[in-house]
Amino acid sequence: MPGGVNSPVRAFKSIDSSPVFFKRGKGAYLWDEDNNKYIDFVASWGPMILGHADPDIEAALKEVVESGTSFGAPTRLENEMAAEVIKCVPSIEMVRMVNSGTEAVMSALRLARAYTSQRNPKQTKIIKFKGCYHGHADSLLVQAGSGVATLGLPDSPGVTANATQDTILADYNNPDAVTEIFEKYPGEISGVILEPVIGNAGCIPPKPGYLEFLREITSAHDALLIFDEVMTGFRVALGGAQEKFGVMPDITTLGKVIGGGLPVGAYGGRKEIMQMVAPAGPMYQAGTLSGNPLAMTAGLTCLKKIQAPGFYDELERKANYLINGMKQAIDAPLQTTVCGGMFGFAFSSEPIHNFADSSNMDIERFKQFYLSMLEQGVYFAPSAYEAGFVSAQHSDEDLDQVIAASKNS
């Protein structure tokens, strides 16, 4: 395997170390191949909102697997998942299941261009934000944060100029930058895509009024607003960032939580837009394993459990408890954020509002902190550019242990 891993950030290169190989997870904990126990805040990069090896998900999977793992044909489970997503996510009226976040975003951009080019063939350009990661599709692998930033790569060899010529970069949380782009390319912007809370340059929430501004300017120019909620969907609130901040996009991409730990993705939006997708319309997208019974079963079980009263209040309480405790315990300038069950911390004396701010953090201090915490049985993401996640299974005792460990790090 290239680099010994199947995804770059797992390689621990950014912290000058070797990766931990895990064999088991239960609740808030992971065990490595040497039976060392860790309190886990990676949560498989978000989806383990109920903790590892949730008994209800396990039981549901054992039952459904006896009936088959994939049919490449319609199932009742797909329809139940679609209904559940539409019920929970405010802006989604129709939804299409896919197999990954990358596939969801790739399809969403194709859909946006298909929709806007009906009335204006020149409307093909997409605005994305520096530090927002939307998967590894060519057109969006430009200043994408996350693993790309960790490896020090501004983009990737193999991505051609033609693939990115319709992608325009802007600074997140900067309204003037977006306004200037719309003025420079009148009638050419098909859509604006962003992580409404950036999770791949830390955990960076929008400034007050910023999402509202994006909603207004896209509407004014007949462009579409696309929220990449692969990470924030069902994580920062049941209805995602759009529910939390009260701003409705035209298209939303989802993943992670809706698979309950299995590979999944989805994109959805207003009915008139989604009816462009084949076979209802001319925009083609397909997938043999899309909506497979295992992912739908795990995801449905998860979605039903997280709708319990007070679930998200408790998740955010835990995240605040952890981050506030760490900030008091660590003897270094530390910028912290919490949004639902997501959190971020950066060794910096200045607030973090965008990727440029995030790039100024003290990486060497993070390396020291990370390796010390790992030695003490705490597993954060092995990159200073990643968000962290609490789960329903983290106890206050777990969080106290992490806060105590951070005093020595």
N, C-alpha and C positions, 0 to 999 in steps of 0.2 A: 504494500500500500504506500502511495507517495507520502513521505514524511512519517510513515507508520500509523497514519490515521485516515479516517474517512470524512473529516471536516477539519479545516485548518486550525481553528482556535483551540481544538482539543490537544494540539501538539505541545502546548506550554512554552512555545518559543519566546513569547513576549515576556515571560518571567524567567528566562534562562534556566529552565528546568526540564524534567521529563514528566510525561503525563501519568496520572493515576489511572489504573485499570480497575474498573468496578465489576463486581459480580452479582451484587444483590442490593435491593432497596426495599425499605419498609417504613411507612409513615414519613417522618421528617429526616430519616437517616439513610446513609449509603455505607456499604462495606466494600473495601477493595479486595484484591486477590490475596492479600496478606492478612485479611481479616481485621484491618484497622477500620474503626467506625468514625463516620463524619456526620456532622449536622449539615444538611444540604440546602443551599440557597440558589442553586442553578435550576433545579426542578425540571431537568431535561429542556432547559431554556424556556420554561414557562408553563408547559401543559400540565404538570403534576400539581395542580391547584388543590387537589384533595390529598396530596401526599403520594408516596410510592405504594404500589401494590394494594390499592384500595379494594377492600373485600367485595364490595358490591359490583365494581367493574370486573374484577376477576371472575366472580360467579356468573355474570352476564356473558362474558366471553367464553367461558367453558360450555355454557349452554348453547350458544349460537354456533360455535365451531363444529359441533357435531352435525350441523345441517349443511356445512360447506363454507368455504372461505371466500369464494368469488364466483360470480356467474356471468359477468359481463352483460347483465340484463337487468331490467327494473326490479326493484324489491320494495316491499312495504316499509322497510327500515329507512330507505332514502327519503320517502315521503314524510315519514315521521320526523326525521332530522330537519328537512326543509321547513316544516311547520314550526318546529321548535326555534330554529334560527330566526324565522320571520316574526315569531311572537316576541322574542327577546331583543332583537336589534332594531332600533326605531326606524331607520331609513330603508330597510330591506323589504321589498315587496315580492321579489322573486330571487331565487338563489340557484347556483350551479356548483355541485361538488367536484373537486379535483383532488390531487394527491399530495400537494405540497404548497407552501406559501409562495415559492418562486413561480410555480405554475399558475397560481391564483392571480398574482400581480401581472404576469406576462399576458394572461387572458384579459384582465381588466383594462390594460392599456390598449390592447387590440380593439376591445369593445368601445372604449372611449373614442378612438379614432374613427371607428366604423360609424358611430352615432353622429359625431360632429361633422364628418366629411360628407354626410348626406346633403347638408345645406351649404357647406363651404368646403370644397376639395382641398383648399390651402390650410385647413385647420388640422395640422398634423403634429405640432410641437407639444412637448410635455415639459412642464417645469417640475424639477425635483430639488430637494434641499440637501446641501452638503452635510454629510454625516448620517443621513437617513439610508438605511439598508432595506432594499426591496427584493432580496433574492439575487441570484447570479445570472439573470437574463442579461444579454449583452447591452441592451439600450440603457440599462439602469446601473451598470457596474462602473459608475463614475463618482469618485469621492463618496464612497458608500459607507464609510464608518466601519464599525465592528471589526471582523477579522481582517478586512482590507487595511484598515487603519493600524491594527495591531501589527501586521506584517510590513507596514511602511510602504504599501503599494497604493499610488493614487488611483489606479485602475488595474486592468489586467491585460497582459499580452494575449493576443487572439481576438480581442475586441477591436473591430475595425472602426475607422473614422465614420464610415457610412452608417454603422449601427448606432452611433451616438450623435449623429448630426442633428437629430430632432430633439435631443435632450438638452435642456437649458438649466444651469445650476443657479441656485439662489441661497442666500444665508437664511437659515431658519430664524424665526422671531424678528425678522426685519421687513416690515411692510413696504418700505421704500424700494427695496430690491425687487420685489414682485411687481410693484407698480411700474418700475422702469422697464421690466421685460415686456409687460403687456403693451407699453407705449412703443417699444422698439419693434415689436412684431405684431402690429395690429391685424386682427382677423386670422392669425396663424396658430394661436394657442388652443390646443384641443382639451388639455386638462392640466390640473395641478395635483400632484401626488405627494403625500407625506405620511410619516408616522405622526399621528396627532400628539403623542407623547414619544419623543425619540427614545428608543431603547437600545440603540446600537452606537451611541456616543456617550454612554452613561445612561442616566434616566433624566431627560430634559423635558419638563412640561412646557406648554405654550404660555407665553405672557398673556395677561388678561386682555381680551379683545382680539387676539391674533387670529384665532380660528374663525371668529365672526368676520374679520376683515377678509380672509380668504374666501369665505362663503359669498360675501358681497361682490368682490371683484370678479370672481369666476362667473357669477350670475350675470353681472353687468356686461361681460364680454362673450356670453353664450358658450363658455367653457365649462367643463365638468370638474367637480371637486371629488377627489378620490382619497379616501382614508385607508391607509394600509394598517389594518387592525389585527394583523396576524399575531402580533405580540400583545397589544392592548385589549383586543376583543375578549370579553368575559374575564379579563384580568383586573382592569382598573374599575370596572363596574359590570353588572350583568349585561347591560346594553353597550358596553365598551366605552371608549373615550367620547363618542358622540352623545351618549346618554349623560356622562359625567359633566361635559362642558356645554351640552345643549345646542350643538351645531350639527346639522344634518348634511352629510355628503350625498353625492349622486350615486357613487359606487363605493362599495366597501369590500376589502379583502379580509379573509379570516383564515385561521389555522389553529395549530397547537391545541388549545383547550377543547375544541369541538371534536378532536380525535381521542380524547381521554388517554393520551400516551401513545396512540398509533398514528402512522403517517396520514395526514389529511390536509386539505385546503379547501377554500370556497371563495366565490365572489358573488356579490349580489347587489341589488339596487332597485331603482324605480322600475316599475313594470314596463313602461314604454321603452326604456333603455335595454332591459334584459331580453325583451322580445326580439332584439337584433341577433341573439345567439341561436345558432343552428340547433335543432331543425325548425325552430319557430321563425328564424330569420336567416340572413345571408352570412353572418360572421361565424366562421368555422372554428370549433374547438371540440376535442373529443378526448376520451381516456378510458382504457379498458378496465382499470381498477378503481375508477372514480365511484364513490359511494359504496365501496365494498362492505359486506355485512359486518366484518370485525370492527373497522373504524367507526361505522355508524352506531354499532351497539355500545362500544366503549364511550363514544362521544355523547350519545343520548343519556346514558346512565350518569355521566359526569354532569351534563347540563341540568338534569332534573335535581341532582343533589345540591348544586350551588345556588339554586333558587330558594333555599331555606331562609326564613326570615332572619335578618341580622348577619347573614354570612359575610357580606362585604364590609360591614361596619367592623366586625371582628378582625377580618383580614387586614384592614387599614390600621386598626389599633395596634396589631402586632408589628406591622412595618414601622410605624412611628415609634413604638417602644424600643425596637431594635436600633433604629437609626439615631434617635435622641440619646440613647445610652452609649452608643459608639462615639458619638460626637463629644460627649462629656469625658469619655475615657481616653481618647486618643490625644496624645500630646503633639499635635501638629495641626496646621490650618486644614480644615476639612469642609468641603461644600457637600451638602446632603439634600436629597429630594425623596419624597414619597408620593405615590399616586396609586391609590387602591392597594393591591397586593404587590406592586412594583416598588423598588427603591433603588437609589443610586448614591454613591459617595465618591468624591474626587479630592485628591490631595492637592489643594489649590487655595490660595488666599483670595481669589476673585470669584464672584458668582459665575455659574455655567449656564449660558443661555443659548449657545449654538456650538457647532463643531469646532470653530476656531477657538472658542473659550476652552472647550474640552481638550484641545490639542496642547494647551499650555499647562496641563496638570503635571505634577511631579511623578513621573513614571518610575524613577528609581525608588522613591519612597513607597510606591504601591508594591513594587516587587518585594521589598523587604517585609512589608506588612503581610502580603499574600502568603509568602512562604512560611512566615511565623504562624499565621492562623492555620494554615494547612497542617503544620506540625502539631498544632493543638487540637486537631480534629474538626476544623471548620472549613467547609468547601464552598468558596465563592467562585464565580466565573474567573477563569485564568486570563483575564484581560481587563485593563483599566477602562476599556471602552464598552463594557457590557452592564446592563441592568441586573439587579438581583431580584429574587422572588421569595416571598413567604408563602407557606401553605397552611391549610386548615389544621395540619398535624403538628405544627410547631407549637410547643408549650412555652409559657413564660420562663420555665426553668431552662429550656434550651436557649432562649434569648439571653437570659442572665449569664449563662455559660459563655456565650459568644462575646458579650460585653466585657466580661471579666478577662477573657483571652485577649481582647483588643488592647487592654491596658499594658500588656507585656509585648506589644507588637509595634 
